[in-house]
Amino acid sequence: MPIYEFKCNECGKEFEKFVLSYSQIGSVKCPECNSEKVTKKVSACAVGGSDSGTTGSACTAFG
């Protein structure tokens, strides 16, 4: 279940939301003022590492 970042166009609140499918993004409301006028922010990919010194990425390269 991906987490998306949003910003409310009414009150300016930035928040994260679990979204089951991409089609549900249009129904996201601001938790502060309940406005539906929110913008999905461009998010950085989650990058992690392990004790062995290698790193992994949650991003998939295209092209």
VMD Tcl script that builds the backbone (N, CA, C; Angstrom):
set m [mol new atoms 189]
animate dup $m
set s [atomselect $m all]
$s set {name element resname resid chain x y z} {
  {N N MET 1 A 0.852 -1.164 0.000}
  {CA C MET 1 A 0.000 0.000 0.000}
  {C C MET 1 A 0.904 1.235 0.000}
  {N N PRO 2 A 0.915 1.978 -1.095}
  {CA C PRO 2 A 1.809 3.131 -1.178}
  {C C PRO 2 A 1.325 4.312 -0.338}
  {N N ILE 3 A 2.292 5.089 0.127}
  {CA C ILE 3 A 2.013 6.327 0.840}
  {C C ILE 3 A 2.302 7.467 -0.121}
  {N N TYR 4 A 1.345 8.353 -0.301}
  {CA C TYR 4 A 1.530 9.519 -1.154}
  {C C TYR 4 A 1.553 10.775 -0.295}
  {N N GLU 5 A 2.287 11.779 -0.748}
  {CA C GLU 5 A 2.342 13.067 -0.069}
  {C C GLU 5 A 1.449 14.054 -0.813}
  {N N PHE 6 A 0.708 14.848 -0.045}
  {CA C PHE 6 A -0.212 15.820 -0.612}
  {C C PHE 6 A -0.015 17.171 0.054}
  {N N LYS 7 A -0.492 18.208 -0.629}
  {CA C LYS 7 A -0.548 19.549 -0.050}
  {C C LYS 7 A -1.924 20.122 -0.350}
  {N N CYS 8 A -2.558 20.679 0.684}
  {CA C CYS 8 A -3.875 21.276 0.525}
  {C C CYS 8 A -3.739 22.647 -0.138}
  {N N ASN 9 A -4.533 22.878 -1.166}
  {CA C ASN 9 A -4.512 24.161 -1.863}
  {C C ASN 9 A -5.304 25.233 -1.112}
  {N N GLU 10 A -6.082 24.842 -0.117}
  {CA C GLU 10 A -6.884 25.793 0.663}
  {C C GLU 10 A -6.126 26.304 1.888}
  {N N CYS 11 A -5.654 25.385 2.745}
  {CA C CYS 11 A -5.023 25.804 4.006}
  {C C CYS 11 A -3.503 25.633 4.015}
  {N N GLY 12 A -2.945 24.952 2.999}
  {CA C GLY 12 A -1.496 24.782 2.909}
  {C C GLY 12 A -0.939 23.602 3.684}
  {N N LYS 13 A -1.788 22.840 4.353}
  {CA C LYS 13 A -1.345 21.680 5.140}
  {C C LYS 13 A -0.706 20.640 4.232}
  {N N GLU 14 A 0.465 20.130 4.628}
  {CA C GLU 14 A 1.112 19.024 3.928}
  {C C GLU 14 A 0.869 17.765 4.746}
  {N N PHE 15 A 0.504 16.677 4.063}
  {CA C PHE 15 A 0.180 15.446 4.773}
  {C C PHE 15 A 0.456 14.233 3.898}
  {N N GLU 16 A 0.530 13.068 4.545}
  {CA C GLU 16 A 0.723 11.793 3.855}
  {C C GLU 16 A -0.557 10.982 3.967}
  {N N LYS 17 A -0.800 10.151 2.967}
  {CA C LYS 17 A -2.025 9.341 2.959}
  {C C LYS 17 A -1.736 7.982 2.337}
  {N N PHE 18 A -2.198 6.906 2.988}
  {CA C PHE 18 A -2.156 5.575 2.396}
  {C C PHE 18 A -3.241 5.509 1.333}
  {N N VAL 19 A -2.887 5.087 0.137}
  {CA C VAL 19 A -3.855 4.998 -0.949}
  {C C VAL 19 A -3.786 3.590 -1.527}
  {N N LEU 20 A -4.919 2.875 -1.525}
  {CA C LEU 20 A -4.943 1.498 -2.007}
  {C C LEU 20 A -4.727 1.402 -3.511}
  {N N SER 21 A -5.316 2.320 -4.263}
  {CA C SER 21 A -5.131 2.305 -5.712}
  {C C SER 21 A -4.998 3.737 -6.211}
  {N N TYR 22 A -4.329 3.888 -7.340}
  {CA C TYR 22 A -4.084 5.215 -7.891}
  {C C TYR 22 A -5.391 5.947 -8.189}
  {N N SER 23 A -6.446 5.210 -8.495}
  {CA C SER 23 A -7.734 5.835 -8.807}
  {C C SER 23 A -8.355 6.528 -7.594}
  {N N GLN 24 A -7.921 6.192 -6.377}
  {CA C GLN 24 A -8.462 6.809 -5.168}
  {C C GLN 24 A -7.832 8.166 -4.857}
  {N N ILE 25 A -6.780 8.540 -5.563}
  {CA C ILE 25 A -6.094 9.800 -5.278}
  {C C ILE 25 A -7.043 10.989 -5.431}
  {N N GLY 26 A -7.963 10.925 -6.380}
  {CA C GLY 26 A -8.905 12.013 -6.601}
  {C C GLY 26 A -9.899 12.234 -5.477}
  {N N SER 27 A -10.027 11.270 -4.563}
  {CA C SER 27 A -10.984 11.404 -3.464}
  {C C SER 27 A -10.317 11.762 -2.136}
  {N N VAL 28 A -9.034 12.093 -2.164}
  {CA C VAL 28 A -8.305 12.441 -0.943}
  {C C VAL 28 A -8.740 13.820 -0.463}
  {N N LYS 29 A -8.978 13.940 0.850}
  {CA C LYS 29 A -9.361 15.210 1.462}
  {C C LYS 29 A -8.312 15.627 2.487}
  {N N CYS 30 A -8.174 16.920 2.669}
  {CA C CYS 30 A -7.253 17.469 3.658}
  {C C CYS 30 A -7.732 17.102 5.065}
  {N N PRO 31 A -6.841 16.571 5.915}
  {CA C PRO 31 A -7.247 16.219 7.278}
  {C C PRO 31 A -7.464 17.450 8.164}
  {N N GLU 32 A -6.966 18.596 7.743}
  {CA C GLU 32 A -7.084 19.825 8.538}
  {C C GLU 32 A -8.401 20.565 8.267}
  {N N CYS 33 A -8.703 20.819 6.984}
  {CA C CYS 33 A -9.882 21.628 6.644}
  {C C CYS 33 A -10.933 20.859 5.840}
  {N N ASN 34 A -10.653 19.593 5.522}
  {CA C ASN 34 A -11.568 18.704 4.799}
  {C C ASN 34 A -11.792 19.103 3.336}
  {N N SER 35 A -10.923 19.941 2.799}
  {CA C SER 35 A -11.037 20.356 1.403}
  {C C SER 35 A -10.608 19.224 0.476}
  {N N GLU 36 A -11.256 19.127 -0.672}
  {CA C GLU 36 A -10.860 18.167 -1.702}
  {C C GLU 36 A -9.854 18.779 -2.673}
  {N N LYS 37 A -9.517 20.047 -2.478}
  {CA C LYS 37 A -8.571 20.737 -3.357}
  {C C LYS 37 A -7.151 20.476 -2.863}
  {N N VAL 38 A -6.655 19.279 -3.161}
  {CA C VAL 38 A -5.311 18.888 -2.748}
  {C C VAL 38 A -4.482 18.540 -3.983}
  {N N THR 39 A -3.180 18.718 -3.858}
  {CA C THR 39 A -2.251 18.410 -4.937}
  {C C THR 39 A -1.298 17.326 -4.467}
  {N N LYS 40 A -1.126 16.297 -5.284}
  {CA C LYS 40 A -0.164 15.239 -4.976}
  {C C LYS 40 A 1.225 15.787 -5.231}
  {N N LYS 41 A 2.079 15.693 -4.217}
  {CA C LYS 41 A 3.441 16.193 -4.334}
  {C C LYS 41 A 4.326 15.152 -5.010}
  {N N VAL 42 A 5.407 15.606 -5.604}
  {CA C VAL 42 A 6.408 14.699 -6.153}
  {C C VAL 42 A 7.241 14.221 -4.979}
  {N N SER 43 A 7.280 12.917 -4.769}
  {CA C SER 43 A 7.967 12.343 -3.619}
  {C C SER 43 A 9.279 11.708 -4.024}
  {N N ALA 44 A 10.231 11.755 -3.110}
  {CA C ALA 44 A 11.498 11.060 -3.308}
  {C C ALA 44 A 11.282 9.576 -3.051}
  {N N CYS 45 A 12.087 8.748 -3.660}
  {CA C CYS 45 A 12.005 7.304 -3.455}
  {C C CYS 45 A 12.623 6.934 -2.118}
  {N N ALA 46 A 12.095 5.896 -1.515}
  {CA C ALA 46 A 12.664 5.385 -0.278}
  {C C ALA 46 A 13.893 4.559 -0.607}
  {N N VAL 47 A 15.002 4.894 0.027}
  {CA C VAL 47 A 16.245 4.164 -0.192}
  {C C VAL 47 A 16.716 3.670 1.160}
  {N N GLY 48 A 17.061 2.398 1.227}
  {CA C GLY 48 A 17.503 1.832 2.488}
  {C C GLY 48 A 18.807 1.095 2.331}
  {N N GLY 49 A 19.358 0.695 3.433}
  {CA C GLY 49 A 20.613 -0.038 3.414}
  {C C GLY 49 A 20.551 -1.166 4.421}
  {N N SER 50 A 21.635 -1.905 4.508}
  {CA C SER 50 A 21.705 -2.993 5.472}
  {C C SER 50 A 23.065 -2.961 6.147}
  {N N ASP 51 A 23.249 -3.829 7.117}
  {CA C ASP 51 A 24.517 -3.885 7.835}
  {C C ASP 51 A 25.673 -4.299 6.940}
  {N N SER 52 A 25.394 -4.940 5.816}
  {CA C SER 52 A 26.458 -5.399 4.932}
  {C C SER 52 A 27.025 -4.267 4.081}
  {N N GLY 53 A 26.426 -3.071 4.174}
  {CA C GLY 53 A 26.954 -1.940 3.429}
  {C C GLY 53 A 26.343 -1.762 2.058}
  {N N THR 54 A 25.438 -2.652 1.659}
  {CA C THR 54 A 24.793 -2.489 0.363}
  {C C THR 54 A 23.539 -1.655 0.539}
  {N N THR 55 A 23.127 -1.009 -0.507}
  {CA C THR 55 A 21.905 -0.221 -0.434}
  {C C THR 55 A 20.917 -0.735 -1.450}
  {N N GLY 56 A 19.671 -0.513 -1.169}
  {CA C GLY 56 A 18.613 -0.902 -2.083}
  {C C GLY 56 A 17.749 0.300 -2.380}
  {N N SER 57 A 16.898 0.157 -3.340}
  {CA C SER 57 A 16.020 1.260 -3.699}
  {C C SER 57 A 14.623 0.733 -3.969}
  {N N ALA 58 A 13.639 1.506 -3.567}
  {CA C ALA 58 A 12.249 1.144 -3.835}
  {C C ALA 58 A 11.810 1.618 -5.211}
  {N N CYS 59 A 12.695 2.310 -5.919}
  {CA C CYS 59 A 12.363 2.841 -7.243}
  {C C CYS 59 A 12.707 1.828 -8.327}
  {N N THR 60 A 11.960 1.869 -9.384}
  {CA C THR 60 A 12.223 1.024 -10.540}
  {C C THR 60 A 12.678 1.911 -11.683}
  {N N ALA 61 A 13.771 1.531 -12.324}
  {CA C ALA 61 A 14.278 2.302 -13.459}
  {C C ALA 61 A 13.475 1.952 -14.699}
  {N N PHE 62 A 13.118 2.938 -15.469}
  {CA C PHE 62 A 12.398 2.738 -16.714}
  {C C PHE 62 A 13.267 3.195 -17.864}
  {N N GLY 63 A 13.125 2.491 -18.992}
  {CA C GLY 63 A 13.817 2.946 -20.195}
  {C C GLY 63 A 14.977 2.196 -20.531}
}
mol reanalyze $m
mol bondsrecalc $m
mol representation Tube
mol addrep $m
